[in-house]
């Protein structure tokens, strides 16, 4: 999740990493357990309903059935708040990533001013919002849950291998990262379009192909320079 990874950059010191990791992992475990519990309890309480299952409405229907109007309104507003929080985090993540990692070093050769970077980020937010509006306006786009599932699949297949390899392999280079991102994204989309009937989530084959491409291209290209290796050694060295 890029918007969560970016938050680790705000950690005050390396000593807080263990605490931050413990909080993040614990919270994720709670989310997964409670999500599964809602599905199981909803199935027992409401029975199976195809419309409810296809549109992920089990939580909404349970809340409206069990609680009075005021309480159900408060609980349902939490769903909207969570959606808005994730949406704005993703927009900020996209704008900052493009401005800092693409626009400034690639297009402007590290000569862009802070104000120019700010406008580049704003334009990216506007562009992403327009594309999202077009997708939402298309009646053939499917449900929000299916779109989110597809987005997480591409996230995992595209940047998952690069993140893991950059953390644990000093030999990993930029050519391998680019190859992994392109191959993982292409494999994920192709599997989603042509092989979704197999019942296998496209993230799995996309991740495997992206990982293989990243490793193979890294081994076939020049290793990173000494400065990058020193930075890796400094990053993985932890002193309690």
N, C-alpha and C positions, 0 to 999 in steps of 0.2 A: 504494500500500500504506500505509494509515493508520498501522500500527504502526511502519513505517520512517520515515515523514515526521515522526512525533512525536520520533524519536531525534535529528533534526537540531536540535531545541530545546535539546539538552544540549551543543551545540558551544560551546566556551569563548569564541570571538571570531569576528568576521566574516572574519578572516584565515585561519581554518582551513576556510572553506567550500570553497575550491578543492581542498584536500587531501582533504576528506571526499567531495566530488563525484567526484574521481578514483578513490578507493577504492571507492565505491559502484558507479560505472559499470563499473569493471574486474571487480569481483566478480560483477555481473549478467551481464557478457559470458561469464565463465567458466561460470556456472551454465547459461546457454542453450546454449553450445557442448558442455559435457559431457552435458547432458540429451539433446541431439540425437545425440551420439556413442553414448550408451548405447542409444538406440532403434535406431540403425543397426546397431551391433555385435550387439545382441540379436537383431535380425531375421536377420542372417547366421549367428549361432551357434546359435540355437534354431529358426529357421524361423518361419513365420507360424502363430500359434495364436490363434483368435478369443477364447478365454477369457482368455489372457494379455493380449491387446491391450485387450479391453473392461474388464478390472479393473486395468490398469497394473501387472502383476506381472513385467515383464521384468527389472527389476533384482533382485528377490527370487529369481527362478528362476535367473538367471545366477550370483548369489552362491552359492546352495546347490549349484549344479552344479560350479562351478570350485573353490571353496575348501573346506578341511576344516571340521569342525563348529565348532571354537573361533573360527577366523577369520571364518567366515560369521556366527556369533552376534554378534561385535563389529561387523561391517559392517551387519548388519540392525538392531542396536540404534541405530545412527546415524540410521536412518530414523525410529525412534520418538522419538529425542531431538529431531530437527528438527521433527517434528509437534508435540511438546509445547511446544517453544520458540515456534513460530508461534501455537499455541493460546493460551498464556498471554499472549503479546504482544497478540493481538487482544482478549482479555478485558480487559486493562488499558487498552488504547486505547479500547474501548467505554465502560468505566466512567468514565475520566477525561474523555472527550469529553462524555458525558451530564451528569456532575456540573458541569463547568466551563462548558460552552457552552449547556446547556439548563436544568438544574435551578436553578443559582444565578442567572443573569440573567433567566430567563423566569418560573420558578415562585416564586422567593424574592426577586426584585428586588434582587439583590446584597446580601442581608442574611443569607445562610446562613453559619454558623460553620464552622471547619475540621472539627470533629467531625461536624457534620451533613453536610458534603460527603463525608466518609469513609464514612458509613453509606449515603449515596445511591449512591456508587460500588460498595459491597459488594452492595447490593440489585440493581444492574444486572448485576453478575457472576453472581449467583444466578439472575436471570431468564434471562440468555443461556444459562447452563448447562442450565437446565430445558428451554428451547426446543430446544437442541441435542440433549438426551437424547430428547425426543419425536420429533425428525426422525430420529435414528439408530435409534430403535425401530420406525419405520415401514418395513415391507418394500418399499414402493413408492417409497421415497426415491431409489433408484438407488445407484450406487457413490460412494465418497468423492471420486474424481476428478471425476465429473460435478457433484457438489455444489460442489466447489472452483471448477470452471470457471464455474458459474453465479454463484457469489459474486464472483469477480473481474470477471465481466461487469457485474454491478450496480455494483460499486465504480467501475469505469472510466466507465460511462455516467452514474452519479449525480454523483460528485465530481470526475471528471476535467476536465470543462469549467470548473467553478468554480475549481479550482486553477490551471489554465493562464491563465484570464482574470484572476484576482487577481494573478498575477505579471507580466503584460504589458500590462494595460489599466487605466489610472488611473480611467477613467469607470465601471468595473464597480461595481455596488452590491449590497446585500443582497437586494433584490427579484429581481434577475437571478439571483443565486446560488440562491435558493429555487426559482425557476421552473426553472432548469436541473437541479437535483437531482430535483424532482418529475417533470419531463418525461422526463429520462434514465432514471430508475428505471421509470416506467410503460412507456416504449417498449421497454426491455430485457426486462421481464417479458412484455409482450404478444408480442414477437417470439419469445421462448423458448417460449411456450405455443402459439402459433398458426402461426408461420412458421419453426419450426426445421427443417422439411423442405427449406428452400431451400439448406441447406449453408452459410449465412452466419452467422458467430458473432454472437450478439445484441449483443455489445459495440459493434460497428461502427455499426449503425443507432441504437442507444441513445445513443452518444456524439454522433453528428451531430445528432440531434433535441434532445438536452440542450444542446448548444452553440448551436443556433439559438434555442431558447427563452430561454437566458440572455442572448444578445446582443439579441434583440428586446425582451424585457421591460426590460432595462437602458436601452435607447434610449427607451422609452416612459415611463419613470419618472424621478423627480428624481435628479440626479447626487449623489454623496456630498458631505458638507460639507467645508469647508476643512481641518479637522483630519485627516480620513481621507486627503485628497490629500497633505497634508504628511507623513503617516506613510508613504504609498506612496513619495514622493520620497526620504525618508530611507532606506527599505528597499532601494530599487534603486540608490542611490548607493553605489558601492564605491570606497574609497580604498586602494590597494595600499601 
